[in-house]
Amino acid sequence: MIFPRRIHFCISGLACIAALLCSISHASMKSYRSASRQIPPESIAIVSFFAPDPRAVQHGMSTMTNWLGHAAVRNHGRYALQHGYLQLTTEQCLGDPSGLDHITPRPWAKVFLLSACVERYQTVQYFLWLDADVLITNIWKPVSEILADTSVENRNCSIVVAKDRRLFNTGVILLRTDEGSTGMLNALMSSYLSGDYRHAYCCWEQDAMRSLIENSTAHPWRLADLLLDAAAGIEPLQAVVMPVQRGPLCVVRRRALQSFLKWDEYRSGDFAIHATCADDVRHKAQLLQILHQESVDTAGIPP
């Protein structure tokens, strides 16, 4: 198995995770600069990854997962090209298009790919991860504007995710390169290697991240320092009994990063549509209507 260099030693499960969390430096708590500045495009990278469903390939099926995955990666590339950002996937960060084939379940691949990209592209300041069922609908909106809209750029946020009924959703992740974000990626990879949460239902690395935060008292990944409050212009979590908190993991209103197709919450101008749990029968026509409405290129999407 091929892993980034810094996790070769990290295979001892929860004890290793605790050590990783405790080792995170106070440097991750430095504030962002003013949100009004423009971030150089070469300091931003768009990261995504798609592997076709082997069952669909074997049986010649045209599942929504497969055509949406191909369309999504092209969509992410167009967004990167529009703003002059890097577009990164397995070939750029691992040197091998099949470098993540051994990572199963597949959602865990994002953790290893992000870690490899952060290690290889050390001049990049922000990495925007997008799942292969996320399509950017507001292609004109730069990452700097997302940071300003969510009021997180001048806060101590190493990782920004959107709120969800399960606390947060990792379909879109905005990651700042610092010791806080790399510490969490290391802890997640250790959790995978030790078997903890590897096959967790239903959210794999997402449940692992939540567990790490809830169960750790190590600075700075304290539960007492997790969420931004409504006074900062960020909607509080709903349907989750959690205190309002602050810290390097910032949970922002969902539609700032992604709108769920399954909940019919998309509004014109939203940054991205997340087609999680979608299928051809119930959601394809709805998705195509949104894409046509926003003049998003639908090449590769079957009618």
C-alpha positions as CSV (number, residue, x, y, z in Angstrom):
1,M,0.0,0.0,0.0
2,I,1.2,3.5,-0.8
3,F,0.7,6.2,1.8
4,P,2.2,9.6,2.4
5,R,5.5,9.4,4.3
6,R,4.3,11.0,7.5
7,I,1.8,8.2,8.4
8,H,4.1,5.2,8.0
9,F,4.6,5.2,11.8
10,C,0.9,5.8,12.6
11,I,-0.8,2.4,12.8
12,S,-1.5,1.9,16.5
13,G,-5.2,3.0,16.5
14,L,-6.7,5.2,19.2
15,A,-3.4,5.7,21.1
16,C,-1.8,7.0,18.0
17,I,-4.7,9.2,17.2
18,A,-4.5,10.7,20.7
19,A,-0.7,11.3,20.2
20,L,-1.4,13.0,16.9
21,L,-4.0,15.2,18.3
22,C,-1.9,16.2,21.2
23,S,1.0,17.1,18.9
24,I,-0.9,19.7,17.0
25,S,0.8,23.1,17.5
26,H,-0.6,26.4,18.6
27,A,0.5,27.6,15.2
28,S,-2.8,26.4,13.8
29,M,-4.6,28.9,15.9
30,K,-3.2,31.9,14.0
31,S,-6.0,34.1,12.5
32,Y,-6.7,34.4,8.8
33,R,-5.9,37.6,7.1
34,S,-8.7,40.0,6.2
35,A,-11.4,38.4,4.0
36,S,-11.4,41.4,1.8
37,R,-8.1,40.5,0.1
38,Q,-7.8,38.4,-3.0
39,I,-6.1,35.1,-2.6
40,P,-3.6,34.4,-5.4
41,P,-5.1,31.7,-7.6
42,E,-1.9,29.6,-7.5
43,S,-2.5,29.3,-3.8
44,I,-5.8,27.4,-4.3
45,A,-6.3,23.8,-5.5
46,I,-9.5,22.0,-6.4
47,V,-9.3,18.3,-5.4
48,S,-11.6,15.5,-6.5
49,F,-11.6,11.8,-7.4
50,F,-13.9,9.4,-9.0
51,A,-13.7,5.6,-9.5
52,P,-16.5,4.0,-11.5
53,D,-18.8,1.5,-9.7
54,P,-17.3,-1.9,-10.8
55,R,-20.8,-3.5,-10.7
56,A,-22.1,-1.0,-13.2
57,V,-19.0,-1.6,-15.5
58,Q,-19.4,-5.3,-15.2
59,H,-23.1,-5.3,-16.1
60,G,-23.0,-2.5,-18.6
61,M,-25.3,-0.4,-16.6
62,S,-25.5,3.4,-16.9
63,T,-26.1,4.3,-13.2
64,M,-26.4,7.8,-12.0
65,T,-23.3,7.3,-9.8
66,N,-21.2,6.6,-12.8
67,W,-22.3,9.3,-15.2
68,L,-22.5,11.9,-12.4
69,G,-19.0,11.0,-11.3
70,H,-17.5,11.6,-14.7
71,A,-19.5,14.8,-15.2
72,A,-18.5,16.1,-11.7
73,V,-14.8,15.8,-12.2
74,R,-15.1,17.6,-15.6
75,N,-17.2,20.3,-13.8
76,H,-14.6,20.7,-11.1
77,G,-11.9,21.1,-13.8
78,R,-13.9,23.8,-15.6
79,Y,-14.3,25.7,-12.3
80,A,-10.5,25.4,-11.6
81,L,-9.8,26.7,-15.2
82,Q,-12.2,29.6,-14.8
83,H,-10.3,30.9,-11.8
84,G,-6.8,29.8,-12.5
85,Y,-6.7,27.2,-9.7
86,L,-4.9,23.9,-9.8
87,Q,-7.0,20.8,-10.4
88,L,-5.6,17.9,-8.6
89,T,-6.5,14.2,-8.5
90,T,-4.6,10.9,-8.0
91,E,-2.3,11.3,-10.9
92,Q,-1.0,14.7,-9.8
93,C,-0.8,14.0,-6.1
94,L,0.2,10.3,-6.0
95,G,1.8,10.0,-9.5
96,D,-0.5,7.1,-10.3
97,P,-4.1,7.2,-11.5
98,S,-4.7,3.9,-9.6
99,G,-3.0,5.0,-6.5
100,L,-6.1,4.8,-4.4
101,D,-7.5,1.5,-5.7
102,H,-6.7,-0.3,-2.5
103,I,-8.6,2.2,-0.3
104,T,-12.1,0.7,0.5
105,P,-14.8,1.7,1.2
106,R,-14.2,4.3,-1.4
107,P,-15.3,7.4,0.6
108,W,-12.1,7.1,2.6
109,A,-10.0,7.9,-0.5
110,K,-10.6,11.6,0.0
111,V,-8.6,11.5,3.3
112,F,-5.5,9.9,1.7
113,L,-5.7,12.0,-1.5
114,L,-6.0,15.2,0.4
115,S,-3.1,14.3,2.6
116,A,-0.9,13.4,-0.4
117,C,-1.9,16.7,-2.2
118,V,-1.1,18.8,0.9
119,E,2.3,17.1,1.2
120,R,3.2,17.4,-2.5
121,Y,1.9,20.9,-3.1
122,Q,3.3,22.8,-0.2
123,T,2.9,26.3,-1.7
124,V,-0.9,25.8,-1.9
125,Q,-2.7,27.6,0.9
126,Y,-6.3,26.3,0.4
127,F,-7.5,23.0,-0.9
128,L,-11.2,22.6,-1.9
129,W,-12.3,19.0,-1.8
130,L,-15.5,18.1,-3.8
131,D,-17.1,14.7,-3.8
132,A,-17.8,13.0,-7.1
133,D,-21.6,13.7,-6.7
134,V,-21.1,17.4,-6.2
135,L,-21.5,19.8,-9.2
136,I,-20.5,23.4,-8.9
137,T,-23.4,25.5,-10.1
138,N,-22.1,29.0,-9.5
139,I,-18.9,28.6,-11.5
140,W,-18.2,32.4,-11.2
141,K,-17.8,32.4,-7.4
142,P,-14.2,32.3,-6.3
143,V,-13.0,30.5,-3.1
144,S,-12.1,33.9,-1.6
145,E,-15.8,34.9,-1.8
146,I,-16.8,31.7,-0.1
147,L,-14.4,32.5,2.7
148,A,-15.8,36.0,3.0
149,D,-19.4,34.8,2.9
150,T,-18.9,32.3,5.7
151,S,-16.9,34.7,7.9
152,V,-14.2,32.1,8.5
153,E,-11.2,33.7,6.8
154,N,-10.3,35.8,9.8
155,R,-11.0,33.0,12.3
156,N,-9.0,30.0,13.4
157,C,-10.5,27.6,10.9
158,S,-8.3,24.8,9.6
159,I,-11.1,22.8,8.1
160,V,-14.5,24.2,7.0
161,V,-17.4,21.9,6.4
162,A,-21.2,22.4,6.0
163,K,-23.7,21.5,8.7
164,D,-25.9,18.4,8.4
165,R,-28.3,16.4,10.5
166,R,-25.2,14.3,11.4
167,L,-23.5,17.4,12.7
168,F,-21.6,18.1,9.5
169,N,-21.1,16.8,5.9
170,T,-17.8,16.2,4.3
171,G,-19.0,16.2,0.7
172,V,-17.3,19.6,0.3
173,I,-14.3,20.4,2.5
174,L,-12.4,23.7,2.5
175,L,-9.0,23.0,4.0
176,R,-6.3,25.5,5.0
177,T,-2.8,24.1,5.1
178,D,-1.6,24.3,8.6
179,E,-0.8,21.9,11.5
180,G,-4.5,21.7,12.5
181,S,-5.7,20.3,9.2
182,T,-2.7,18.0,8.7
183,G,-3.1,16.7,12.2
184,M,-6.7,15.8,11.6
185,L,-5.9,14.1,8.3
186,N,-3.2,12.1,10.1
187,A,-5.6,11.1,12.8
188,L,-8.2,10.0,10.2
189,M,-5.7,7.9,8.3
190,S,-4.6,6.3,11.5
191,S,-8.3,5.5,12.3
192,Y,-8.6,3.8,8.9
193,L,-5.4,1.8,9.2
194,S,-6.4,0.6,12.7
195,G,-9.8,-0.5,11.5
196,D,-11.7,2.1,13.6
197,Y,-14.8,3.4,11.6
198,R,-13.4,1.9,8.3
199,H,-16.8,0.4,7.6
200,A,-18.9,2.7,9.8
201,Y,-22.5,3.0,8.7
202,C,-23.2,5.3,7.0
203,C,-20.6,7.9,6.8
204,W,-17.1,6.3,7.1
205,E,-14.6,9.1,7.4
206,Q,-17.3,11.6,8.4
207,D,-18.3,9.5,11.4
208,A,-14.6,9.0,12.2
209,M,-14.0,12.8,12.2
210,R,-17.0,13.3,14.4
211,S,-15.8,10.7,16.8
212,L,-12.3,12.1,17.0
213,I,-13.7,15.5,17.9
214,E,-16.3,14.3,20.4
215,N,-13.9,12.0,22.2
216,S,-10.8,14.1,22.3
217,T,-9.9,16.7,24.9
218,A,-6.6,17.5,23.3
219,H,-6.0,21.0,22.2
220,P,-7.0,22.3,19.7
221,W,-9.5,19.7,18.6
222,R,-11.7,20.3,21.7
223,L,-15.4,19.8,21.5
224,A,-15.6,23.0,23.5
225,D,-14.1,24.9,20.5
226,L,-16.0,23.5,17.6
227,L,-18.7,25.6,16.1
228,L,-19.1,29.2,15.1
229,D,-22.1,31.1,16.3
230,A,-25.0,32.8,14.6
231,A,-23.6,36.2,15.6
232,A,-20.9,35.7,13.1
233,G,-23.4,35.3,10.3
234,I,-23.3,31.6,10.4
235,E,-26.5,29.6,11.0
236,P,-26.5,27.5,14.1
237,L,-26.8,23.7,13.8
238,Q,-30.3,22.4,13.7
239,A,-31.5,18.9,14.9
240,V,-28.2,18.3,16.7
241,V,-27.9,18.8,20.4
242,M,-24.5,20.5,20.5
243,P,-23.2,23.6,22.2
244,V,-22.4,26.7,20.2
245,Q,-18.6,26.7,20.0
246,R,-15.5,28.0,18.2
247,G,-12.3,26.4,17.0
248,P,-10.2,25.2,14.0
249,L,-13.0,23.0,12.7
250,C,-15.7,25.3,11.5
251,V,-19.2,24.1,10.6
252,V,-21.0,26.7,8.5
253,R,-24.5,26.9,7.0
254,R,-24.9,24.2,4.5
255,R,-25.9,26.2,1.4
256,A,-22.7,28.2,1.7
257,L,-20.8,25.2,0.5
258,Q,-23.4,22.7,-0.9
259,S,-27.2,22.4,-1.3
260,F,-28.7,18.9,-1.1
261,L,-30.7,17.7,-4.1
262,K,-32.5,15.1,-2.0
263,W,-34.0,17.8,0.3
264,D,-35.0,20.2,-2.6
265,E,-33.1,23.0,-0.9
266,Y,-31.2,24.4,-3.9
267,R,-31.8,28.1,-4.7
268,S,-30.4,29.9,-7.7
269,G,-26.9,31.3,-7.0
270,D,-26.0,28.6,-4.5
271,F,-22.4,27.5,-5.0
272,A,-22.9,23.7,-5.5
273,I,-25.5,21.0,-5.7
274,H,-24.8,17.8,-3.8
275,A,-26.6,14.8,-5.3
276,T,-25.9,12.4,-2.4
277,C,-28.3,9.5,-2.3
278,A,-29.8,10.5,-5.6
279,D,-30.9,8.1,-8.3
280,D,-32.0,8.2,-12.0
281,V,-35.7,7.7,-11.2
282,R,-36.3,10.3,-8.6
283,H,-33.6,13.0,-9.0
284,K,-32.2,13.0,-12.5
285,A,-34.8,15.3,-14.1
286,Q,-34.6,17.6,-11.1
287,L,-30.8,17.8,-11.3
288,L,-30.9,18.5,-15.1
289,Q,-33.4,21.3,-14.5
290,I,-31.1,23.0,-12.0
291,L,-28.1,22.7,-14.3
292,H,-30.0,24.1,-17.3
293,Q,-31.3,27.0,-15.1
294,E,-27.8,27.9,-14.0
295,S,-26.3,27.4,-17.6
296,V,-24.0,24.6,-16.3
297,D,-22.4,22.5,-19.0
298,T,-24.2,19.1,-19.0
299,A,-21.9,17.4,-21.5
300,G,-21.6,13.7,-20.7
301,I,-24.9,13.6,-18.8
302,P,-27.3,11.3,-20.6
303,P,-30.7,12.9,-21.4
